[in-house]
């Protein structure tokens, strides 16, 4: 996720955040999450200055509302940011990066995730430092060794405080805690890469050996892959090397331990060695996943949890005692955590480490369900490890399938070469998928299930396993393999025992916790659960694999490389690239809100290798309109090769309103550019079906008929109508008090879902959302048939799509000022336009009804204020976003109306 977007929303005019990275501030034993953003400020005389903005962010940083500015560190003459190595820790190419930030007034230590995001962030920081000279900086060396600004010459005077010196940092005074220092406008000589100081606690030769062992000696190909930019020749070399991989590699088996454990929000209470290391030889690689690390409401809505450190420590202490291991990566999304360790002797052969998360909770944001993944290169084999927690409850089979598909489609890893498209899970040689997949035993009563378990008739029981049934239907995990289930179901037990669930719900036993794999040269050695561990209502599971990894033979590699280079020399000045396209015009019919349409075509290359890319048209900021995307949008083609391009059209809240009003149309022209070749022009056309989603409140109130029954001219006129329009004798029909679409959804929930458990916290099904949208837009469906969760999520999406929120932008700051004063708050609401006032009171009355049933639905005022606060009360577009304290005021404003009579 590009978190610079969240930072940008907090910045003042003239400030821009080109790069951001999430890290951990280390102070003694304390670990606190921080979001670091490099911010550029343009000066009036045309120059610019930079500073690091440090943010706290308890919630996942999706928008500016989710972050709070903690500190500003100007990038001045005495600013240094260098990579260091903590005492006693082995350096691994691919492990998290520890950096030390120093100025005259402070010294901070951060841990940053290894990967392209951190690499680009540190490179941009280096470029921002006074005296940076790109000609003397090798980007790869900087990434692997040190990012440091020029230190002041000894004869320079001590920097003055900006408050008392002219020409100081303009960041000072704009934000709290600003410590502005004067910027050095003169370039200073930079140290050559060879003379930069070595990494802390390691000699320069040690570092060089470790870096070379993974990027040069092991494989010049890996060195090429780590370069920041590719020339055409390098790309051709890389592609040919991939094609001829079998000519210079051999397969060697390595032992992988893969484990999964749903810990039910508990802290570790027992040693994990029975699960992680007893009765096995020391594995080469550990992949350890957890689910439900923290079940508190704070963990659901916010990011930090002390449980992460507790379980990390427990795992580290439980690893096999006969080997030394180094942590490569830790990634967590709320309660889903994945850890990757390797034996120290393998550390030098790990590279290209990236980690990503995908939340599949309500509105695709909440991380209570979803997946985390780590991908890496081990020798010459690409490996992706996924840990997922899918939707719960026996009847939510379709929701689990959708969660799996969402993780597969949305999990993307950015490559070191920015010209290449992101990697998906499927684009790896080996995929290991673990987690609480939550598939249950169906069509069998609880007592029958327990009887089969007692008889150890797992084969019969397995025939009723939902995952097996779905895999057989090829709806999920197509191409994956799972070992035979020879252990009893791992869920649900009474905590602290081996007894099946005796609670009121009396859950049927199920194999919720699973491990699957996909790829070649993989042999499963064992697959078992561990009854000895009793901390949770689940039992942990592990699987051991021998995985054949491609290892490079250096001599054969050099010969292959020489052959490729010789052949390239002959084609260096070949003909101009030329391609043929299977299709050149694209028409998207009846486009609907939030319903993806895809058109594809094939590019076939001639006899000359070439780069292709969709390029911007003159005076346009992107190669296509916001509702369109080409995948991939750029790439490389070898002679006589093909690539399929998918044009994806998706209308969301950002683009719907202008399509409804007719200000925008499904019309565009894509320009496909060949490097050293010609351009191809591809027209895109289609029609959009207007929707209540993305329409203003007052517009919908004047639509007594379904929106799709109205002429396009009428829809356009009503959408463009000023918000304060009243009926006052105009030719418009007498309006409704609230939009009928809003009434339909709330009425449905009032009749069917006031006692629904986890309402507004569990997502619905995408197919059902499409059904609900069509029902609202056409009014042609007699009875709405959808789950309560799908209708609830549709309501939230409807509120999110409003171009003007329920509480108008103009009233926003007044609401913050009177938060905590209910009388004044009611007065602000009374000033809203009539339709907005009506909608607000209607929604508050409905939410109060839900709270009357909190014993059943488990909702409380805080949960509802958090969910609805950010939808009903939004910051004015283009204005500075709130810090955390102001955000709390916004939620407190909504909280008042939930606790008091209207």
N, C-alpha and C positions, 0 to 999 in steps of 0.2 A: 504494500500500500504506500502511495506517495503522500507522506505526512506533511510535506511542505504546504499542501493545500490547506490543512487545518491551521498552520501557522500564518499563512497568507491572510486568512480571514481576520486575524487579530492585529494586523499591521496598519499603520497610518498611511496616508497618501504619500507617495514618493518612496515607500519602502517595498522591497521585493525579496522574497525568500527563494533562491534558486535551488537549494539543497537542504535536506533535513534527514536526521537519523535518530532512531530511538536507542537509548543507551541506559546504563545503570551507573549512578553516582556512588562511588565506593568511599566510605568514610569509616575507617576502622573495620568493625564487624558489621556495620550498617550497610544495607544495599537499598537504594531508592531509585525508582524509575524516573528518567528524565528524557525529555524530547529536546534535541539540540538542533537549532536552525541557524544557518548562516544567512544573515540579513544584509542586504545592500541598500544604501541610502544615497540618492543622487543629490549632489550639492548644487546650489544656485549658479555657481560659476562654471558648472559643467563637469566637475570632478565627481568622485564617489568615495565612500568610505564603507567599512564593513564592521559588523559586530556579531558575536555569537549570542543568540537569545536562548536561554535555558528555561524550559517549561516543566512544571509538574503536570501530570495527566493521569488522574485515577481512572477515568473512563478511557476506553480505546479512542485514540485521537482520530476521529472521523471528520469533525468540523471544528471550527474555532471555539464552539461552546465547550468542547471537551478538554481544553488546555488552559492553564493559568500561568502567566509569566512569573518566573521566580527571580531571574537575574539576567543582567546584560553585561557581557564582557567585550569591550571594544577590541578590535584587531589592530593593535598599535605597535610601536617599535619594540616594546618589551614583551610582546605576546609570543609565547611558544606553545606548540602542540606537538608532542613527540610520543612515539610508541615506546612502551616500556614492557618489561616482563616481570611479573610478580615473582617474589623469591620462591625457589623450589619448583616452579612450574616449567614443564618442557614446552618449548615453542613448537606449535603445529601449524603448518600452512593450511588454513581452513578453520582454525579455532577462533574464538572471540578475540578481538583486538583490545588490548589495554593501552590507553593513552593518558598522558599527563599534561594538563593545561596549567601553564604558569604565566602570571603577570607580576608586576611589582607588588600587588596587593593581595593576591590569592594564589592558591595551588590546589587543583582538583584532579582526582583520578576518575576516569570513566572506563567502563567496559562497553565496547561497541560490537555489534554482530558482524562476523566476517561476511563479506559478500560485496556485490557490485554497489549496493546503496552506500555502504560505509566507504568503499574505495572512492566513489565519486564525491562523497561529502568531504573526505580528507583532501582530495585533490583540489576541490574548489576552495577549501580553507587555505591551502598552500598558495594558491593563485591570488587569494585576497590579501596575503601578507605584504606589507611594504617591502619593496625591493625584489619581489618575485620576478625571476627571469626564466621563462619557459624554455629558452634555448639551452640552459644549463641544467635543466631538471629532467631526469628520466622518470616518467610517470610510474613505470613498474617498480623501479628501485624505491621511489618514494613510498609506494604502497607497501612493499615488503619490508622496508627498513624504517623510514622516518619522515615525518612531516614537520618542518620547523621553519619559522620565519627568521629573517636575518636579525641577529642581536645588535643592539646599538653599539656604535664604536665607542671606545673608552673615553674619548675626549668630549662626547656629546654631553650636554647638561642633563640633569635629572628631569624627567618629564614633569610638566606642571599640570595642575588640576584644570579641567576644562572650564570650571565655573569661574576661574579667575584669569584665564588666559584666552586671548583672541584666537580664532581659528581652530577651536577645539571641536570635539565630536558632536555632531548634531543629534546623536542618539541620546546624549545626556539631557535630562529634563523631559524627554518624551515618555519615559517609562520609569516606574519605581526602581530604586536601587541602581540606577544607571551610574557607572563609574567611568565617565568619559575621559579619555586621554588624547593629547594632540596626535594627529596622524603624521607620520613621516612621509613627506611628499617627495623626497629624494630617494632614488634607487640606491641600495647598498649592494655590495658584491655578495653573491651567494656562494656558499661552499660548493665545490664540485661534489657529485654523488660519492666519489671515492673517499672524500675527506670528511663526510658527515660523521658525527660521533656515533659510536656503535650503540646497539640496543642495551638498555640497562641490564646489568648482571650477566651479560654474555659477551664473550670476545667477538670481535668482528669476524674472525675466521670461523667460529662456530656457527654464527648466523649465516654466513655465506654458504657453508657446507649444507646446512639444513635447507636453505632456499634452493640451492642448485639441485639437491637430491630430488626435489619434487618438480622442478620446472625446467631443468636443462639436462642433467646427467641421465635422469630416468627417461625423458622424452623431449626432444626438441619440439615435437608436436604440442606437448603441454605448454611449452614456452610460447609457441605461437598463439595458443588459445588464451593465454593470460595477457597478451598484448592489448593495450587499450584501444587501438585502432587497426583496422585491417586495410591493407592495400589490395588491389585486385589480385596481384600475384600471390600474396600470402593466403588469400581466401581460396585460390585455386589449389595451392599446395595442401592446405588443410583438407579440402574436399577429396583430393586424390588419396591423401593419407588415410582418411576414413574408409574409402573404398578398398584400399589395399591392406587393411589392418591385419588380416590373417597372414600376410607375407612376413610380418616382422614381430608378431606376438605369439605367445604360447599361453595355455590355460593352466592356472595354478589354483588349487582349492584353498579356501580360507574358511574358518569356522565362524559362523554368525550366531549369536544369541538374540532372539527376538522375544520380548515379553510384554504382556499387557495386564493392567491391574486397575479396576475401578475401586477406589478407596473410600467412596461414600462420604467424602468430606472429613474423614478422620485424619488425625496426625499419626505418624508411625509409632507403633507401640511394641513392635517386635522386630527382631533381626530379620533381614531380607535374604540372608544366605541360603536358606532352604529353597527359595525360589530362584535366586540368581546364580548360585555357584556350587551347591552341593551335588555330588555324584556325577560331575561332568569335568572334562578337561578344560583348561583355560581357553575361552573363546578368543578369537582375534578381534572381533567387533561385537559391541553390545548396542542393541537398539531397545530402549526401555520406555514404554508408554504408560501414562496414567490418565484416568478420567475421574471426574467429580473430585478434583483435588480440594475444592472448597465449595460448599453448598450454601454459604451465607448469601443473603440478599445483596450485601456489599460487593461480593465477588461477582454476582450476576450483572450488576450495573457498572462496576468499576474494575480497574485493572489489577491493582496490587493485592497480594495475599502472602502472609507469612508461611503458608503451607509449601510454597515452592522451595524455599531454602531447606525446610525440614525434610522433604522427600528427596531432594537432591543429595543431601548429606547421607540419608539412609541408604540410597542406592550406591553412592561412592564407597560407603563402608561395607556394602554387601557384595562387591565385585570379587572375582576369583582371587584368592590370596597368592596363587602361584605366578602371577604376572603383574606387571605395573601398567596401569592404564592412564590415558590422558583424555580429558573431556574435549570433544570436538565441538559440540553444539548443544544448547538447550533452547527449546522454543516452547512457548505456552500461550494458549488462548483461553482465558478464564480458568476453567478446571481441567483443560486438556493439555497435557504436557508430554513432550518427547525429549529423550536424552540420547545422545550418541557418544560412545566412547570407543577408542581403539587402543590396542597395545602400543606402547611407546615406540617399539621398533618399526611400526607401520605408519607412524605419524607423518613421516616425510613423503609418503606416497598418497596422502589425502590432499585433494585440491578442489577448486571450484565449488566450495561449500555455499549453499544458499538455503534459507529457511523461509517458509511462508505460512500464513494461516487463512482459513476460510470459515466465517461464521455462517451457520444456516438457521440461526434462531429467528425470532420475529422480525420481519421486514429485512431479513438478510444481514442484520447488524449484530444482534446479541450473540455472544459466543458461548452460551450455555450448551449449544449443540454445534457440531461442525467438525473441522479437522485441522491438524497441523502437520507439516511435512518438512523433512530435511532431505536435500539432494546433494550428492557429492560425487567426485570422481575418485575411484580407488584404483591405482595404477591406470589402466586404460579402459576401465569399465565404469559406466555411469550407473549410479544406484539411487533410487528414491525410496524413502521410508515414510509411510503415512500412518498417522494415529488419528482415529476418528471416533466420535461419540454420536451415534445416530439417534433419531427420535425414539422415545420410549412408548410403552403400552402395546399390547398384542394387536389391537385393531389398527395401529398406525403403520401398517406394512407399506402402503403407498408413500407415506411421508418418509420412511426410511430409504426407500428406493430413490426418492427425489433428493434427499440429503446426499446420498452417494453420488448421484449425477451432478449435483451442484458443486461438490468438492472436486470432481474430475474436471468440470468445465471451467471453474473459477480459480483453481490452484495454478498459478503461473510463476515461473522462476526466471528473472531477468538474467540475460547472459552478459559475460564480460564484454563482448563485442556489441555495442549498442545498436549496430545496424541489423543485428539478427533478431528475429521475433522471440518472445519468451518461450521457454520450455514448459510443456505440460507434463503431467504425471506419466502419461503413456509414452513420452519420448525418452525413455530410459531403458538401458539394457536389463536391469533387474528392478522389480518393484516389490517391496515388502509392505503389506497392509495389515495393520493390527488395530485392536481397539474393542470398545464395547459397542458392537454393531446392533445390539438390542433386538435381533430377530428371535422370535419366541417359538414355542411348540403350539401348533394350532389344531383345532378340531379333535381335541382329546381332553377329557376332564382331569382335574388335578390328581385324583386318587389313582387313575390309570397310569398317569405319567410316573408317579412315585413307585407304583408296583413294578413297572418296567425297569426303573432305575435299580430297585432292590434286586431284581433278577439279573441285572447287568445286561439287559437286552437292549444295548444302545443302538444296534442296527435297526430294529423295529422303530424305536423312538425317533431315530434320525429321519425316517421317511416322512415324519410330520413336522420337521424343522423348516421354518419359514425361509431361512437363507438357502437351504438346499433346493427348495421348491422354486425360489426366485432365480437362482443360478441356472437351474434346469430350463427355466423359461427364457433364459438369456436377457432378463431385464436388468440385472446387476452383475458386476464382477465377471464380465465375459472375458474368457481367456485366462482367468485366474485358477489356481489350484489350491485346495485345502486338504490337509492330511486327514486320515481316518480318525473319527472321534472315539477314542477308547477310554475316555474318562467321563465321569458323571457330570451333569450340568453344573455350571459355575455360579448360578443365580437361582433363587434367592434364599439366603441363609439368615438365621437370627445372628446378629452381630455377636462375636465372641464364642461362637459354637459351630458345630457341623450340622445343626438341626435346620430343617426346612422352615421357611417363613411361617410363623405362628401369629402374625399380626392379623388385624381385622380383614385386610385385603387378601391374605393368604395367597400370595402370588404362586403361580405354577412354576416349577423348576424349568430352566431354559439355558441353552448354550449361548448366552449373550456375548461372551468374550471369545474372540476368534482371531486367527492368524492365517492369512492367505498370501500367495506369492504368484509372481508372473515373471517369466524370463527363461533363458537357456542355462544349462549347466548348473541346475539347482537340485540338490538332494536333501530331502528332509530326514533328519536322523532321529528326532523325537518330537512328540507333541503331547503335552500333558498339563494337568492342573496341579495345584499344590494345596491340599487340604490342611496342611499344618498351619497355614496363616489364617488367622481368625479376626483380624482387625476390622474387616468390612463385611457387608452382606454379599459380596462377590468373592470368588476365589481367583487368585492370580493364575495366569496361564503362560507357558513358555514353549518355544519351539527352537530346536537346534538345526542349523542348516550347514551343509558344505556347499559353498558357492564358488563356481569356477570363474575366476577373475582373469582378464587378459593382461599379461605382464609383458613388457617390451624387452626384446632382445636388442641391445644397443647396436651390435654390429649389423644385424639384418635391417634395423631401422635406418642406419646411415646409408646402406646400399639402396634401400627403397627411396629414400629422400633424394639421393643423387640421381636416380633414374627419373624421378618426377621433375627435378630441376632441369635436367638435360632436355626432356621432352617439351618443357615450357619454353626453353630458349628458342626452340624451333617455331613456336607459335606466337612469339612475343609481338610481332607486327602483323598479325593475321587480319582478316577482313573485319569490317564494321559489324558489330553484333546485330542479329536480326531474329525476331521471334514471330510465331503465329499464334493467334488467339482463337479459342474455340467459340467465343461469343463476344460481341462488342456493344450490344445494347441490352439494358436490363430494365424490366418493368415489374414493380411491386404492386400487386392488386389488393385493395381493401385492407390496408394497414390498420392495425388496432393498437390501442394503448397497451404498452408493456407485453406485447406479443411478438416475439422474434420472428422475422422472416429472413430467409437466406437464399441468395442466388449465387451460383458458382460458375466458374469458367476455368479453362486450363491454358497455361502459357507453355508452349512448346518451343524450346530453343533450337537454333540452327547449329552451326559448326564452331562458333566462337564463344568461349565462356563470357558470361556477362552478369553484371549487377542490374537488378531492376528495383524501382521504387515509385510509389505514388507521390507526386510532388504537389506543392501548393500552387494554386493559380495566382496570377498577379493580384496584389493587394488583399490577399486572404491569408488568415493565420493558420489554417489547416488544409490538408489536401481534400477534405470532404466536410459536409455539414455535420452537425452534432449528432443527428439521428443515424448516421451511416458510419460503417467501419469496414475496412478491408483487412482480411486475415489470411496470410501475412501481408503487411503493407510494404515490405521490402524483402529482398533476399538475393540469392546467388544461384545461377544455373550453369551446370556443366554442359559441354556440347551434347546435343541430341537428348536432352533431359527435359522433364516436365515438372510443373508445379501447379497444384490446384489452388485457386484463390477463391475465398468465400467472401461475398459482400453481405454484411449483416446489417439489417435495418431494425432499429429498436427505438421506439418513442417512449420517453419517460417524462417525469414532471418538468424537466428543464426545457423540453422542446414541445410539449403538448399544447400549451396555450396558444402559441403563434400558429400552429397547424389548425387548431380549432377556429381561430379568428380569420384564417386565410392570409395572414401576414407572411406565412411561410408555406411552401408547397413541397411535395415529394418530387423535387427536381434538382438535379446536380449533374456536373460533368467531372469525371475523374480523369486525371492526366497520369498515364503510366509512362515513366521515363526509363530509358535504358542508358546506362553509363557508356559513353562513347557511341551511342546509337540514337535512334529517333524517338519521338514521343507518340503515344497512342491515346486518342481521346475516346472515353467511354461514357455515353449518356446514361443517366439514371432517371427514371420517371416512375410515377405511380399515383395512387390516391389514398388519402387518409380518411378513415371513418371517425368523425368527431365523437368525443366522449365527455361524459360528466367529469371524468378524471382530468384535471388540468383546467377546468372551467371555474370562473369566479363565483362566489356565493350568490351575489345579486343577479348574475346572469341566470343561474339555475332557478332562482326564485321566480323569474319571469318566464320560465319554460314550463308551462303546464303540461305539455306533451313530451314524450320521450325525445331526447335530443336527435336521434336518428330519423324521427318522423318530421323534422323541421327542414325547410329549405336551407341550403348553405348560406344564402344571403342573410337570412334571419339569424342564423347562428353567429355569423360574423358580426352583424349589427349589435346583437346582445352581448357578445364577448367584449367588444370594444367600448361598450357603454360605460360612462363614468360610474364610479362606485356609489356616489351619493344620490343617484337617480331615484326619485320617488314616483309614485303613480300620478300624483297631482294633475289629473285631468289630461295626461298625455294620451296618445293613441295606443299605448301599450296596454295589454290585458292586465287586470287586477292581479298582482303577484301573490305567490304563496308566502306564508310566513317563514318557512324554512325550505331548503331544497327537498323535493320529494325523495330524491335518491338517498339523502342522509336519513330521512325518516324511515325508509324501507329497511336500511341496515340496522338502525338502532331498534326499531320495532321488532325485527327478527330476533335480535339478541335479547331484548327484554322478554320476549315470549319463550325463548328456548335456552338461554345461556346465563341467566343471572346466578345460577349455582355451579356453572362450569368451572372445574378445577383448572388453574393455570391460564385462565382467560387473559388475553393480551400479552401472554408470555410465551406461548407455544405457537409456532407458525402454522399456517394453513397449507393447502396444496395449490400449486400453481394452476393446475387444470381447473380447480374449483374457483380460483380467482377469476379466470377467464369467463367462466360461466356466470359468476356474479356481475362482472362488468357488462356482459352482453344483456343480462337481465335488466340492469339499471339503464342501459343506453337504448334498449328497444322496447322494454315493457311487454314483450311478446310471450314471455315464459309465464305460464299460469302460476306455478309454485316454485319458489326458490328452493333448490335442493343442494345444500352444501353443509359442511361441518361448521360447528360453532367457531372453531379456530380460524377457518378460512374467512368467514364473514367478519370476525373481529379484525383480522389483518387487513381485509379490504377496507374497513372503516378507517384504520390508521393510514393506509396508503391514500385514501381519498383526502383526508385532512392534510397529509404531507404534500399532495399535488396542488392544493389551492394556491394560485399565484399571489393572492393577498390572504394572509392567515386569518383565522377567526378573530383574534385580537389584532386589529390593523397595525401596520408598521408605525403609523403616526402616534399610536397610544403606547408604544412599547416602553419608552423611558419613563413615562408617568406611572406605568405599572410597577416598574422596579422601585421607584421612589416611595410608593405607598405600600410596598410589601410589608406585611406585619400590621397594617392598619386596615381592618376589614371595611370600616365605613368609607374611608377614602378610596379603597379598592373598588367597592360597589359603585362609587361615583364615577370612577374612570370607565367602568363597563357601561354605565348609562350613557356615556358620550359616544359610544360606538354607533356606526350606521345601523339602522333598524334591523336589517337582515342579519348582520354580524352579532348584534345584541341577542336576537332571538336564538341563533345557533348556539352561542355560548351558554345561555341559560338552559337550553334544552339538553346539551351535553352534560352540564353539571348535574342536572336533575337525574339523568340516567346513571352517571357514575355514583351518585349518592345511593341509588337503588342497589347497585352492585355491592356497595360497602355494607348494606344491610344484610347481605348474604355472605359476609367474609368468612364465616365459620366453614362454609362449603367451598367457596371459590378461592380461598386463601389470599385474597387481595387485601391491601391496606392503603391508607391515604398516601404513604410515601411512594409506594410502587406506582400508583396511578398518577401522582403529581410528577414523577420522573418521566413516565411514558408520555403523558399528554402535555406536560409543560413545554417540551421542546417542539410540539406540533401546533398548539394553540397560540403560543407566545414566541414568535420568532424575531430575530434581529432584523432591522431594516437592511434590505439588500444594498451591498456596497459600503455599509458602515462598519466601523470597528466592532469586532466580536467581543463578547464578555469574558472576563476572567472567571475563575471558579467561584469566587465570592458572589459576583453579580449573577452568575448562573443559579446559585442557590436561592437568591432573591426571587428569580423568575419562578422557580419551583415552589417557593413559599407562597407566592402570589396565588398559584393554582390551588395549593394545599388549603388555603383559607376557605375557598368556596366548596371544598369537599367536606369540611368539618363544621360549617355554619349554615343555617337556613338561608335560602336564596332571597 
